[in-house]
Amino acid sequence: MYWRHSFWGWISGAVFGLLVPDPSAGMSKAEGRSDLALVLAVDASGSIDTEEFSLQLNGIANAFRQREVIAAIQSGRAGAIDVVLLLWGGEITETISSGWYRVSTEREAEAFAARVSVLRRRAYGTTAVGNGIMAALTLLSEVPQRAGRRCIDVSGDGRETMLRGRRPGISPTEARFSAESLQVTINALAIQNEETDLREWYRLNIVTDDGFVMAIDRVEAFGTAIQSKLIREIRPPAVASAAPAKSVID
């Protein structure tokens, strides 16, 4: 077990201080275990326009207001999850998070949804998927002991582009290896409105062996897709199931 704690410490030391949560973030102070610690890692790079950004955040917020998602949360042994929204762009310094929220009731789900819907965008730049995953692992290091499972939910509309430039970055496959070493699952939602084979790129470069990838062919379908995806992620693995939504390829 020592190596695992040391690895969490290495990640925190390498990235801590660069990942700066919003000062008004609602950090969860809840005690006890949860069934899942979930990082919703949303693409906010330069390839995402204002409308696409709003559709992603509003889709996540609305999903947490749905009875089916709340039922999935309450179906676990603890009946609770810890969840945080992470906006990622180019460098790790361009990330921003909502802070952790403990969600077990409709009221707590609404508090998280309200926070997500007003989160300000301060991430742009290149599409640095690897840096985004490493920032998500840093957030997960804050709740390594109390969650039964740990998962990163990546959504975006493009491949890694930061590594093509001069600035250093962490490759998606290196970041995935780090996640697998820590027994963290990575799932993905590919927005294929421009890159029609993005789902396959996510599958080959981002998603862990125990994860899955879904795809939509238009960003307007994000809200329906993320609800279906959340139910599949949140429910205990033995009973998790979700029918593909319209415009969703699974």
N, C-alpha and C positions, 0 to 999 in steps of 0.2 A: 504493500500500500504506500510505502514511503516514496517510491518513484513517482506515483501519480500525484501526490501532494506537491512534490518538488516541481513537477511539470506545470501544474497550475500556477505555482509561484513564479516559474520562469516566464510564462505567458503574461501574468499580471505585471511583473517587473519590466518586461519588454515594451508593453503597450500602455500600462497604467499612467495616467497623466496626459496622455494624448487623446484618450477617449473621455470626453467631457460631457456628462449629462447636463440637460437643461436645469438651471437652478430651481425651477418650479416643479421638477419631477417628483412624483409620488412614490418614493422608495418604500417597498413593502417592509413592514416591521413585524409581520406575522410570525408566530412561533409554530413549531411542529412541522411535520412532513407534508409534502404535496405529491401528487401523482406525476407531475411533469413540470420541468422548467423549460419554457419555450421562448426562444428569441425569434421575433418576426423581423427578418433582415430585408428591408425594402430598398430597392434600387432608387437612388435619388441623384444619379450621375447626370452629366450634361445631355445624354441621349433621351432622358425623360423630360417631356415638356410639362408645363403647368397643369394642363388638363389630365394628363396621365398620372401625375403625382397625386392630384386630388382624388382621382378614381381609385387609386391604390389605398390611400388613407381612409377615405370614406367607406370603401368596401370592407376593410378590416373593422372599422368602428361599427358598421351596421351588422357585420357577422356576429360580433359579441353581444348584439341586442336580440339575436334570434334564439327562440326557445330550444331549437335542436342543438345549437352549440352549447348552451348552458346545461342541457341534459347530458351531453357528452362529458362536460366537465364534472358533473355530479355523479357520473357512472363509475368513477374510479374508487379505489379503496379509501383514499383520503377525501375524495369529493372536492378536490381543490387543485388548482394549478398556479404556478408563478409564471407571469408573462411580461415581456418587455418588447417595445418596438425600437428597432435600430434603423436609422437612416444612414446608408453608406454611399460614398461616391468615389473619389480618387484616393488620396492619401488617408491614413488612419485619422489624421487630425481633422478630416472633413466629415467625420461621423458624429452623430448626435443620437441620444436615446431618451425614451420617455421616463426611464426609471422603472424598477420592478413593481409589479402589482400582484397581490394575492387575489385570486378570483375563485369564489366558491358559490356565490349567490348572484341573483339578478342585479342587486344593488351594486355589488362589487364589479360585475361585468360592465355596468353602465358607467361607473367611475373610470374604468380603463378606456372604454369607448369614447367618453367625453374628452379624455386626455389626448387620445390618438387624433381625434378630429380637429384639434387646434394646434397640433405640434408644428412648429415653424420649420421651414426648410432652410438648412444651412449646409447642405452637402451638394456639391456639383462635381465638376471635374470629369476625369476619365472613368471608365467602368472597371474598377479595381475589385473584382469579386473575391480574390484571395485575401486582400486586406479587410474586406467586409466580414469574411468568415472569422478571421483572427480577432477582429473587434468583438464579434459575437461570442467567441470563446472566452475573451476577457470578462464579458458580462456574466457568463455562466460560472466563472470562477468565484463569483460572489455567493452562489447558492449550490455548492457542490455536494453538500451532505444531506440537505433536507428534501431533495427531489428524487423520486423513484426512477424517473427517466429524464434525459436531457436531449433537447432537439433544437436544431437551427432550421428555420423555414426561410429559404432564400427565394425572393421573387425579383425578376428583372427582365429586360428586353434585349440584352446583348451579351456577347462574349467578353472575356477579359481583353482590355485594350491598354491598360497602364504599362504592362511589361514591354510594349512596343516602343515606349518612349525612353528617356534618359533617366527618369527618376526611379529609384529602387522600389520594388514591390514584392509581395509574397505570391507565388503562383497558386492558382486554385488547387492544383493537385497536392502541393505541399501543405496547404491549409487543410485539405481533406484528410491527409495523413495525420495531422495533429489532432483533428476531431476524432478520427477512428482510434487513435492511441488513448484518448480519454473516454472512449465509449459514448461519444456524442453522435447522434444521428443527424444527418443533413438531408432534408427533402427540398424540392424545388418546384417553383411554378414559373414556367417559361412563357413570356408574352411574345408570341411569334408574329407580331404584326409587321415586322421588317425582316427578321431572320427566320425563315421557315423551318430550318433544321436546328433551332436553338435547343429544343428538347433533347436531342441526341447529344449535343455538346454538353449540356448540363449532366446528362447521364454518365458521360465518359469522364468528366473533369470535376464535378462538384458533389454529386449525390453519393453517399456512403453505401456500402453493400446492403445494409439493412434499411435503406431509405427508398423513396420513390419520387418520381417526377411526373407532374401534370403539365399540360400546355393549353393555352388559349390562342385563338387566331386573331383576336381583336381585344384591345384593352378594355372595351366596354363590358366584356364578360368577366372581368376580374372579380367583381363582387360576388357573383354566383359561384365562381371557381374557388375563391378563398374560403367561403363557407363550407363547401364540400371538403376541401383539403383540411381545414381545421378539425372537422368532425373525425376524419380519418386519423389525424395525428394525435388528437386528444384521447380518444377512446383507448382502453387497454388493448394491446396488440392482438390478443386472442379473439376479440370481438369487433375490432375496427373494420368498418366497411362504409363505403360511400359510392353511390352510383355516379358515374361521370355526368357533369352538368352539361347543358347545351353549350356548344362551342368549346367544350373541353375535351382534349385528347389525353387519355391515360395509358 
